[in-house]
Each structure stands twice: as C-alpha cells, then as structure tokens.
Amino acid sequence: MSDRGSMLAQPLRLPSAGRIAACAGLLLLGAVTGVAGALVQAGWFPGGLLLALAGAAGLFLGGARALGSRAGAVAPAAGWMVAVIVSTAARPEGDFLFGAGGGSYLFLLGGMALAVICATIGSGRQPVGDDVRLGK
C-alpha cells in the first residue's frame, strides 16, 4: 500500500512555464484544426468529413500523449471548439461558413464526441513504484 494518500489529498502543484506554453500552442493548433476542418468537411463531403474528424482526433489524442495528461487533450479541444463556434456565427453580410446540411452537424457533434473520448482515454496519472505492479 502506498503511504502517499489519495490524489485529492496531495498539495496543489503549479504547472511549469514549458507546460503552459505547450498548452497554449495546443490551443492555437486546435483552433487552426477547427477552421481547416470546417473548410475541408464541406469541400469533399464524405471524405472531407472523415479527414477533418481524423485530424481533430489525432490532435486531441496526440496532445494527451505528448503532455502525458488529460490537459493535453483538453487544450486543443478548447481551441477547436472556440474556432468552430465562431465559424458558425453569421456575418453581417449574411455569409457563414457552415451550411445547414447533415455533414456540418456531423462535424460539430462528431468533433465534440471525439474531444470527450480523447480527454477520457488520454493518459492520466499512473501509479509509480514497484509495489503497484500486479502479480507481485
């Protein structure tokens, strides 16, 4: 048994400057992926939609693996979400980026579902030490 206590009882550790910079970069990359996905998904309907969702999933899961925490998936997902929501707003001229088709809704809902899935399965904190191995 570990004498460290639960994760909730641990003191709060502030992230380093490098980790904050990595999260900011992932946030920006998520916004770029959201805008690019919005353009691609409508251009080539079935293939473009799959390509846009695969790119978003790769970014979310890659960010989680790169930072080794769920924050690595949440940062690009937040940037993606902000970019996509801003893209859905109509402009004063009456133009907008998303049409009222099924592909647009699949992109919005599919991207949100992928963000939740990748943040959930992202590599969270793992126990350390020899006493946590199974079969000992």
N, C-alpha and C positions, 0 to 999 in steps of 0.2 A: 504494500500500500504506500502511496506517495504521501509525504507529510506536508506537501506544498499547499493543500487545500483546494477548493474549487476555483475555477477561473474567475467567478464573480467576486471572490474574496481577495483576489490579487490587487495590489496597488495599480493605479492608472499609470500607464507608460505612454508618454507622448511620442508621436512618430518623428523620425529624423527628417532633416531637410531634404535628403535624397528621396525618401519615400513620398513626401509631399509633392516634390517635383515630378516624380513618376506618376502619381495620381492625377496631377494637373495635365500632364502630357497625355495620359489615357483619356481624360475627359475631353480634351481637344480632338484626339483621334476618334473618339466616339461620335463627336459632332460631325466631323468630316465623313465618317462612315454613314451616318444617318442621312446626310444630304446626298451623298453619292448613291446610296441605296434607293432613295426616293426618286432619283432620276433614272436609275437603271431598271427598277421594277416595272415602270410603266413603258419603257422603251421596247423591251423584248418580253412579252407577258409571262409565259410560264418559266422560261429560262432565266430571265432577268430577276424575277421574284425569288427564285431559288438561289441565284447568285448573291442577291442583296442579303437574304437571310443567312446564307452560309458565311458571308463576310462578317456580318454582325456577330454570329455565334462564335466564329473564330477569334474575333477581337475580344469578346467578353471572356471566353474561356482562356485565351492566351494571356489576358491581363491578370486573371486569377492565378494562373500558373507562374507568371513572371514575378508577381509580388508575393506569392505564397500565401495569400489570404483572400477573403471574400471582397475586400475593398478593391482589389484589382479587377473584379468583375463589375462592381457597383459603379466605379468611376466612369468607365466608358459607356455603361448603360445609361447613366445620368446624362452624359453628353449626347448620346444617341436620342434619348427621349426629348431633351430640350430642342434639338435640331429638328426632329420630326414634328413636334407640336408647333414650333414656329413655322415650319413649312406648310402646315395645314391651314394656317390663317389666310384669309383672303386679303388681297391688296386693295388699295383704294380704286385702282383701275378695273377691278373685278377679276383679275387674273389670280390663279392659285396653282400650286404645284401638283396637288393631288386631285385626281378625278374621283367621281363618285362611283367607282367600279369595285368589283369584288377583290381585285388584286391589291388595291390600296388598303382595303380593310384587312386583308390577309397579311400585308406587310406591317401594318400597325400592330395588330393583335399578335401576329407571329413573333415580331421583334420583342414585344413586351414579355411574351411567354419565354422566349429564349433568354432574355435577361434574367428572369426569375430562376430559370433552370440552371443557368451557368453560375449565378450567385449562390445557389443552393448546393450544387455539387462542386463548387470551387474548393480548392484545398484549404481547409480550415486548419486550425492549430492541431497538431498531433502530439500525443504524449511522448516525452523523451525519457531515455534511461533504459537500462536492461530489464528492470522489473516490470515493464509494461508489455513485454512480448508474451504472446500466447504460447501455451505449451511448456512453460518453464515451471 
